[in-house]
Amino acid sequence: MKITYDPEAKALYIYLDEGASVQCTHELSDDVTLDWDMGHHTLIGIEVLNVEPEDIPVVPSVTIHTTNTE
């Protein structure tokens, strides 16, 4: 699992399967979308918008990569 954060967009993305390609996106709310690999009926990613850095929990076994906004 990989997690990225884009501070400019205030977007957090959780990669559940980095090797799969997105075939379908489902919007749960204005701020949360789910990406699916429909061929395997597998949830492969979660995007959460409007996330402030201080709202991201610290999980010892997970590294959050901040995207370069330059």
ChimeraX commands (.cxc) that place a marker at each C-alpha (Angstrom):
marker #1 position 0.00,0.00,0.00 radius 0.5
marker #1 position 1.19,3.49,-0.83 radius 0.5
marker #1 position -0.30,6.83,0.26 radius 0.5
marker #1 position 0.38,10.15,-1.44 radius 0.5
marker #1 position -0.62,13.66,-0.45 radius 0.5
marker #1 position -0.77,16.69,-2.73 radius 0.5
marker #1 position -0.73,19.78,-0.48 radius 0.5
marker #1 position -1.69,22.14,-3.31 radius 0.5
marker #1 position -4.82,20.15,-4.16 radius 0.5
marker #1 position -5.33,19.01,-0.54 radius 0.5
marker #1 position -5.77,15.51,-1.96 radius 0.5
marker #1 position -4.86,12.23,-0.27 radius 0.5
marker #1 position -4.67,9.10,-2.43 radius 0.5
marker #1 position -4.46,5.58,-1.02 radius 0.5
marker #1 position -3.09,3.05,-3.52 radius 0.5
marker #1 position -4.37,-0.41,-2.60 radius 0.5
marker #1 position -2.97,-2.02,-5.77 radius 0.5
marker #1 position -0.38,0.08,-7.60 radius 0.5
marker #1 position -0.10,-2.37,-10.49 radius 0.5
marker #1 position -3.76,-2.35,-11.50 radius 0.5
marker #1 position -5.33,0.09,-13.95 radius 0.5
marker #1 position -8.41,2.12,-13.08 radius 0.5
marker #1 position -11.39,0.98,-15.09 radius 0.5
marker #1 position -14.19,2.60,-13.11 radius 0.5
marker #1 position -14.46,5.47,-10.62 radius 0.5
marker #1 position -17.34,5.75,-8.16 radius 0.5
marker #1 position -18.01,9.00,-6.31 radius 0.5
marker #1 position -19.14,8.36,-2.74 radius 0.5
marker #1 position -19.39,12.06,-1.88 radius 0.5
marker #1 position -18.00,15.40,-3.05 radius 0.5
marker #1 position -14.74,14.55,-1.28 radius 0.5
marker #1 position -14.34,10.76,-1.66 radius 0.5
marker #1 position -13.98,8.65,-4.80 radius 0.5
marker #1 position -13.20,4.96,-5.22 radius 0.5
marker #1 position -11.21,3.54,-8.14 radius 0.5
marker #1 position -11.98,0.00,-9.29 radius 0.5
marker #1 position -10.42,-2.62,-11.53 radius 0.5
marker #1 position -13.70,-4.03,-12.79 radius 0.5
marker #1 position -12.01,-6.95,-14.56 radius 0.5
marker #1 position -11.08,-8.32,-11.16 radius 0.5
marker #1 position -13.88,-6.60,-9.19 radius 0.5
marker #1 position -11.20,-5.09,-6.97 radius 0.5
marker #1 position -11.00,-1.76,-5.17 radius 0.5
marker #1 position -7.57,-0.39,-6.14 radius 0.5
marker #1 position -7.55,3.19,-4.83 radius 0.5
marker #1 position -9.27,5.78,-2.67 radius 0.5
marker #1 position -9.04,9.54,-3.18 radius 0.5
marker #1 position -10.00,11.94,-0.39 radius 0.5
marker #1 position -10.17,15.68,-1.11 radius 0.5
marker #1 position -10.01,18.69,1.22 radius 0.5
marker #1 position -7.53,17.03,3.56 radius 0.5
marker #1 position -5.39,19.31,5.70 radius 0.5
marker #1 position -1.93,17.98,6.66 radius 0.5
marker #1 position -2.81,18.00,10.36 radius 0.5
marker #1 position -5.81,15.74,9.64 radius 0.5
marker #1 position -3.61,12.90,8.36 radius 0.5
marker #1 position -3.10,10.32,11.11 radius 0.5
marker #1 position 0.37,9.03,11.85 radius 0.5
marker #1 position 0.55,5.29,11.20 radius 0.5
marker #1 position 3.98,3.86,12.07 radius 0.5
marker #1 position 4.06,1.28,9.27 radius 0.5
marker #1 position 2.87,3.64,6.49 radius 0.5
marker #1 position 4.90,6.36,4.78 radius 0.5
marker #1 position 2.94,9.19,3.19 radius 0.5
marker #1 position 4.65,10.66,0.13 radius 0.5
marker #1 position 4.06,14.36,-0.48 radius 0.5
marker #1 position 3.98,15.23,-4.15 radius 0.5
marker #1 position 6.33,17.87,-5.45 radius 0.5
marker #1 position 4.30,20.93,-6.39 radius 0.5
marker #1 position 7.11,22.76,-8.22 radius 0.5
marker link #1:1,2 radius 0.2
marker link #1:2,3 radius 0.2
marker link #1:3,4 radius 0.2
marker link #1:4,5 radius 0.2
marker link #1:5,6 radius 0.2
marker link #1:6,7 radius 0.2
marker link #1:7,8 radius 0.2
marker link #1:8,9 radius 0.2
marker link #1:9,10 radius 0.2
marker link #1:10,11 radius 0.2
marker link #1:11,12 radius 0.2
marker link #1:12,13 radius 0.2
marker link #1:13,14 radius 0.2
marker link #1:14,15 radius 0.2
marker link #1:15,16 radius 0.2
marker link #1:16,17 radius 0.2
marker link #1:17,18 radius 0.2
marker link #1:18,19 radius 0.2
marker link #1:19,20 radius 0.2
marker link #1:20,21 radius 0.2
marker link #1:21,22 radius 0.2
marker link #1:22,23 radius 0.2
marker link #1:23,24 radius 0.2
marker link #1:24,25 radius 0.2
marker link #1:25,26 radius 0.2
marker link #1:26,27 radius 0.2
marker link #1:27,28 radius 0.2
marker link #1:28,29 radius 0.2
marker link #1:29,30 radius 0.2
marker link #1:30,31 radius 0.2
marker link #1:31,32 radius 0.2
marker link #1:32,33 radius 0.2
marker link #1:33,34 radius 0.2
marker link #1:34,35 radius 0.2
marker link #1:35,36 radius 0.2
marker link #1:36,37 radius 0.2
marker link #1:37,38 radius 0.2
marker link #1:38,39 radius 0.2
marker link #1:39,40 radius 0.2
marker link #1:40,41 radius 0.2
marker link #1:41,42 radius 0.2
marker link #1:42,43 radius 0.2
marker link #1:43,44 radius 0.2
marker link #1:44,45 radius 0.2
marker link #1:45,46 radius 0.2
marker link #1:46,47 radius 0.2
marker link #1:47,48 radius 0.2
marker link #1:48,49 radius 0.2
marker link #1:49,50 radius 0.2
marker link #1:50,51 radius 0.2
marker link #1:51,52 radius 0.2
marker link #1:52,53 radius 0.2
marker link #1:53,54 radius 0.2
marker link #1:54,55 radius 0.2
marker link #1:55,56 radius 0.2
marker link #1:56,57 radius 0.2
marker link #1:57,58 radius 0.2
marker link #1:58,59 radius 0.2
marker link #1:59,60 radius 0.2
marker link #1:60,61 radius 0.2
marker link #1:61,62 radius 0.2
marker link #1:62,63 radius 0.2
marker link #1:63,64 radius 0.2
marker link #1:64,65 radius 0.2
marker link #1:65,66 radius 0.2
marker link #1:66,67 radius 0.2
marker link #1:67,68 radius 0.2
marker link #1:68,69 radius 0.2
marker link #1:69,70 radius 0.2
view
